[in-house]
Amino acid sequence: MPAAIRHDFRSDTVTRPVPAMREAMQRAAVGDDVYGDDPSVNQLQNRLADMLGKEAAVFMPSGTQSNLIALMSHCERGDEYIVGQNAHCYRWEAGGAAVLGSIQPQPLAHEPDGTLRLADIETAVKPDDPHFARTRLLALENTIGGRVLSLAYVDAATALARRHGLACHLDGARAFNAAVSLDVPVETVARPFDTVSICLSKGLGAPVGSVLVGSAPLMAKARRLRKMLGGGMRQAGILAAAGLYALDHHIGRLAQDHANARALADGLSAFPGVSVTAPDTNIVFANVAADIALPLADHLARHGIAVSSAYGATQQRWVTHLDVDADAVRAALSVAGAFFAVSPPA
Ligand SMILES: *Cc1c(COP(=O)(O)O)cnc(C)c1O
C-alpha cells in the first residue's frame, strides 16, 4: 500500500493556497460576475489583459474550458484547427472541441522539442474546396511538456498561419514559466496570438481558475460561450483574489521551480538505467529501464514520493512547484538513491 504522500511531484496543480492567499480570498470584494459586477474578477481580467497586451479577458473555471471556448470563438461548426498530437487542447481535453464545438482537429506530430514542422503546418492547411473542412486556426502550446517554444519559432509558425488566413491561439497554461525561462515579459510570449489561455492553478499556485485573453469582440463571444457551457460563476471574486495574489507574489519565484527541476534532473540522470533531458522549466521527464521501472515506482510511492508515470512506469514525470522546495528535491533524490544502492539495473 502506498504511504502518505510526503513530497508530491505529480503536477504543479497540487499546490495548496498559502495562508496570505487565503487571507486575500477572505477579504475579496465580490459581486455577481454573470452580471459583470464582481470587482475582483474585473480587476483580474483587466490586469491579465494588460499584462498580455490584449484588449479584454474572461475568467474561467478551468484551462480546459478556456481552451474549448477559445477554439469555439475562432471556429464554427465544420471548421478545423491545426494542433499538435500531444497538445492539451487536442489530446487531454476529452475531445471537447469535436464533441461540443463540432470542430475538426487536424493533429500533427511534434518534433522532439515540441514544435510542429512549418512544412507540416503548411501542408495541413486545406484549400477552399467543398471536399474539405475549412481550416481556421493554428493552436500552439507554450510551454509544451515543459519545453519552451522559442520566440523565433513562434513568429515563424504564426506568420505562416496568417499568410493562410488562419487565426492563432496559444494554450499558455504555463506561459509565465515560458516568459521567466526566456527572461522576457509575458506580453512578448503572447504577442503573436489572437487569444491566450493562462492557468492560475498550475505553477502560479491558485486553487482554481484560468483566464482567456484576446480582442474585445472575441471575448464578448467567449463570454456567451462560457454561459452556454455552464462556466458563468457568481461571487467568483473569492477565486479571482487568489489569482491576483498569485500575479503579485508567485511569478518571479517560478525561476526557483526551474532551478529545482534542473537539480532534480541532474540527480536523477546520475542513477544507472535512468535518462533525463535537461529541463527548460519545471517539468522533468525521466526514462527508466524496463527492468527497474515498476520496482522503482513502488519504492518511491512507499516512501511518500509521488510522481506521475506512464508506459509501465518507464516514463516518469516530475513537476516542481511552490510546495516542493530544494529540500524536497534532495529528499526525493535520497529516497531514489537508496533504491539504486540495493537494486541497480541488471
Ligand atoms: C492543465 C492544463 C490545461 C487545462 O487546465 P485545467 O484547469 O486542468 O482544465 C490546459 N493546457 C495545459 C498545457 C495544461 O497543462
The ligand as a Gaussian input file, in Angstrom:
#p B3LYP/6-31G(d) Opt

LIG

0 1
 C       -3.526000      21.901000     -17.074000
 C       -3.518000      22.313000     -18.488000
 C       -4.677000      22.719000     -19.132000
 C       -6.054000      22.590000     -18.530000
 O       -6.243000      23.087000     -17.289000
 P       -7.373000      22.507000     -16.297000
 O       -7.591000      23.692000     -15.421000
 O       -6.759000      21.343000     -15.628000
 O       -8.581000      22.179000     -17.105000
 C       -4.569000      23.159000     -20.438000
 N       -3.398000      23.170000     -21.062000
 C       -2.256000      22.779000     -20.489000
 C       -0.989000      22.825000     -21.267000
 C       -2.283000      22.328000     -19.180000
 O       -1.147000      21.913000     -18.613000

